């Protein structure tokens, strides 16, 4: 009988050690709460040591039987802590109460063992302690099942009910009159041995179920992680696809803007072609007259050095005037990709006046310029020329429909702390209230002619420079368009 106890409890110890070692290796790098890992390691270590205590105690050393029962009690309490940790954190009240019950029972058992009281009293002390711990474990498992409807928790609950029955049978088998001569568990009858080993094996199965429960949670966590990775992969693929579509749309947008700018330039060129031709005709016509006069003087031999110098100076002046007109047009309507550079905006504005002065003269519009000589800002020259020219054209067209006798356009410029501001105002009919909210909307125009791109392009260009553009009403009639450019843009 003694050898049977030693063999079985040694087998339990080896089997429990295998579970503990395998769990430690598997759970070490897994995403399991640290407190649960600690409870599990402590519980498995105690159950191994408890089985070893029963193995050694069955050799005739009663003190190790006491250690085995004590370690088994603490192992089951730690398992109860595991169940509690599944639902809520442990409180000091639960910890102190559980260990207080265990320590009290073990001290009582140790006292009974020391005074060599009847074996039945010691067995009832251990049985009562295990019964109370099992009742508490059932309560904790039922609470855990409300949160996690795992089949493993259900089996654990059923096994705990079975353990209650075994504990009762363990007590019943020990009340036989034959036990009057029994002092230690290795002296029990075969029926009591069967119930006791079944109870010990059931405790080992309990820890196997607990181990399987955590394996199942790990597997579910991995499946959930794989599903999340799959979803993230799909989201990433969709994001990449969306980014590619956005990139394509942006490229298409830039291409469209480029086309619109070129279209607006073409429309502007057509609108100004008559005045430009008239302006170019004057220096070219003057040059032609001077050339004919020079030819006549040469044929008659009447060309002296003074007259020659005057004719050549006149020809050079007419040629420079025509060149300036062509250069101004080319700088405004070119498609070259120019970088921003520090530019004198006053000089830039004056270069545009060569184009619009004929039309101003033809329509009897006075032009006033109030700009400091050195009004500089970092800009793309041709783009800001386009903005200024568009605003001047709008002012000219507004005055063209006005009946005022004193038609006037004013260009003002000033340098502030946060940037440079340029305003172009006229005393024409102004902007109707109904369209003021949509002035800078693409393909929107309050004019009978034109494409409705001018103000939108102005806003686009000024926005590219990090600036802003807006409209203001003039109390005496007319409109003012202002744009501000930062001093540090690019």
Secondary structure, DSSP 8 states (H G I E B T S, - for coil): -HHHHHHHHHHHHHHHHHHHHHHHHHHTTS---HHHHHHHHHHHHHHHHHHHHHHHHTTT-HHHHHHHHHHHHHHHHHHHHHHHHTTS---HHHHHHHHHHHHHHHHHHHHHHHTT--HHHHHHHHHHHHHHHHHHHHHHHHHHHHH---HHHHHHHHHHHHHHHHHHHHHHHTTSGGGGG--SGGG--HHHHHHHHHHHHHHHHHHHHHHHHHHHHHHHHHHHHHHHHHHHHHHHHHHHHHHHHHHHHHHHHHHHHHHHHHHHHHHHHHHHHHHHHHHHHHHHHHHHHHHHHHHHHHHHT---HHHHHHHHHHHHHHHHHHHHHHHHHHHHH-------EEEEHHHHHHHHHHHHHHHHHHTT-EEEEE--TT-EEEE-HHHHHHHHHHHHHHHHHHHHT---SS-EEEEEEEE-SS-EEEEEEE-SS---GGGGGGTTSTT--SSSSS-S-HHHHHHHHHHHTT-EEEEEE-TTS-EEEEEEE-SS--
